Amino acid sequence: MAEFEKANSVGEWFDQRLNTSGFWRVMMTEYWIPKNINFLWAMGALLAMMFTLLLVTGIFLLMYYKPDVNMAFDSVNYTIMQEVAYGWLFRNIHGVGASVVFLIIYIHMFTGIYYGSYKKGREMIWLSGMLLFVTFSAEGFSGYMLPWGQMSYWAAYVITEIFGGIPFIGDELVIWIRGNFYVSDATLTRFFMLHVLLIPMAILGAIVFHFYTLRFPHVNNEEGEFFDYKEESEKYLKGDKAHSKVIAFWPDFLSKDFMVITIFMIFFFYLVFYNNDFAMDPVNFDKADGMKTPAHIYPEWYFLWSYEVLRGFFFDIAGISGKSLGLMAFGFAQAIFMLLPWLDRSPMVKPANQRPIFKYWFWFLMADLFILTIFGKLPPTGANAWVGFASSVTFLVLFIALPFLTKIEAKIAGGK
Amino acid sequence: MINESRRGFMGKAFGAVAAVGAVGSLVAMKKTWDPLPSVMAAGFTTVDVSKLSDNKLEIAKWQGKPIFLLRFAADMPAVEKRSVKVGEHYYSIMIGLCTHLGCIPAYRDATHDFKCACHGGEFTAAGVHTFGPPPRPLDIPPFSIKDENTIVLGEAGPEYKALIASLSTDSNIA
């Protein structure tokens, strides 16, 4: 065993045993962030904050929630909402937080797409981020089932039914996932397990991995500039902070993040206290009834765009049923964002507005996702069905065209 | 050399034991998620059709699924390979779940058709899809006719087998 001197302070005692000062230096004061960034770079810290909030409120809800078809609805709407002191607060934070976290995820994701932060060495950042998007989606879906209202039940029914479209094993797979022929007690308890244990553990692991993927390629900056981090950090350490292109993660970068978090939290708690209806669908205050479909089923706002892609194909094309086409398009929509680093064939790492062709593609995509989201909530009848079809096809075409468009862009830019 | 071959053997032995353990665990985990025997045995539903009236949809429950029971009125023509004759009347006996994604379509008695609110699918009174994403007509559950007033759901009687046989000989039902 190594020789240990008698420590002069508690800090030193820990430092001798855990090298806390070294750890702090590597993780914080000498972890370098580019200086040339804006408030959009604070979304990561904001998401870490939101996840913590969801975790803590979830723990409190867990103490009174009962995962049983006969008790779940009342344990949420009566026990937690009315009996437990501040139970309503924890539920509102959890419900509103689940909705708002997706808003921040989308901002974070489209910031990455806009600034080209997914290529030239940053592929793993993008992939681990998409892994988090998928696990958060699974978390959102499984959690939505727990209050056991009508929307909980029918969303669970429709989404598990999607697996029935997989060739050969589909029908058996649906029964296996549900643990019954229909969404039942077995379904509720297993999705409860997924929501409170397995998926949160996966998310925690994925968050750590996502942070780690940033370590070597470093965070992108507003101009997509590549520079020598060693050289710039040496300037900073020598005290020439004005001419260095980097700042330290702590205290420089995080103190700005805390400012953004502060402003965001005021907005967030305004929603929690005064404007939480958007996250509390009135249909879900009717208890689940497997014999009665609500007049109109729709998912939460953050799933609407992919839901619209799923139902956009409402008629057969070339002998393939509308249902199969919808499922294929839905599968495509789920997977295609993952492949973005390889679909973008242009070597340019620039904000979209400085890229001759990509800028149109980006804003077309934004507009299309906006239209898909709006029409995903509307009943799929008459002209709505056709708008849904057109915008679903546009979504597919945008991604299929991306490699060709960016190849042309690379030529225009002369391989810059 | 000797050490390395020993280490190699230990590695292979561990690998073999771990592989057997992994396969066994996966089988056990898969089976744990299977529906329970009590669920699989969920039995039969007996329906008294004498309580039905013309052009009015009744919904029975079988294996947790809604079953549409519709007695055709005189002005509603029976549909070959779909309508079932029990006693004097023709009936639709169908699983009341849209074949698209499993919502329960609503019956509109004025127009003699079903409309699914989820994704806009439409079916005739006999359950044939006429509009929207549903890929096939409403499914027909196994049934058997006991007497002129009674049918049992979940039991495949001769009438049901004849119906299914006639469907499979005609590959272009849609």
Contacts between the chains, C-beta under 8 A, distances in Angstrom:
chain1	res1	chain2	res2	distance
A	154	B	103	7.0
A	157	B	101	8.0
A	157	B	102	5.6
A	157	B	103	7.7
A	158	B	101	4.7
A	158	B	102	6.4
A	158	B	103	6.9
A	158	B	118	6.9
A	161	B	101	4.7
A	161	B	102	4.3
A	162	B	101	6.9
A	175	B	35	6.0
A	176	B	30	7.9
A	176	B	33	5.9
A	176	B	34	6.3
A	176	B	35	7.6
A	177	B	33	7.7
A	178	B	35	7.8
A	179	B	33	6.3
A	179	B	34	7.4
A	179	B	35	5.3
A	179	B	36	7.4
A	179	B	39	7.3
A	180	B	35	5.4
A	180	B	39	5.1
A	180	B	64	6.6
A	181	B	35	7.5
A	181	B	39	7.4
A	181	B	42	7.3
A	181	B	63	4.8
A	181	B	64	5.3
A	181	B	65	6.5
A	182	B	63	7.6
A	182	B	64	3.8
A	182	B	65	6.2
A	184	B	39	7.8
A	184	B	64	6.5
A	186	B	35	7.0
A	186	B	36	7.1
A	186	B	39	7.2
A	190	B	33	7.0
A	290	B	64	6.2
A	290	B	66	7.7
A	291	B	59	6.5
A	291	B	61	6.5
A	291	B	66	5.2
A	291	B	104	7.3
A	292	B	104	7.0
A	293	B	103	4.5
A	293	B	104	4.1
A	293	B	106	7.9
A	293	B	117	6.6
A	293	B	118	7.0
A	294	B	117	7.6
A	295	B	117	5.0
A	296	B	117	5.4
A	296	B	118	7.6
A	297	B	103	6.4
A	297	B	117	7.2
A	297	B	118	4.9
A	311	B	119	4.7
A	311	B	133	6.5
A	313	B	133	7.0
A	314	B	119	6.8
A	314	B	120	6.6
A	314	B	132	5.1
A	314	B	133	4.5
A	315	B	132	7.8
A	315	B	133	7.6
A	321	B	133	7.9
A	321	B	135	3.8
A	322	B	100	8.0
A	322	B	132	7.4
A	322	B	133	4.1
A	322	B	134	8.0
A	322	B	135	6.8
A	323	B	99	7.8
A	323	B	100	5.6
A	323	B	101	8.0
A	323	B	133	5.4
A	323	B	134	7.1
A	323	B	135	4.3
A	324	B	135	7.1
A	326	B	133	6.2
A	379	B	117	7.2
A	379	B	120	7.3
A	380	B	118	7.9
A	380	B	119	5.2
A	380	B	120	4.4
A	380	B	132	7.7
A	381	B	120	5.2
A	385	B	120	6.2
A	385	B	132	7.9
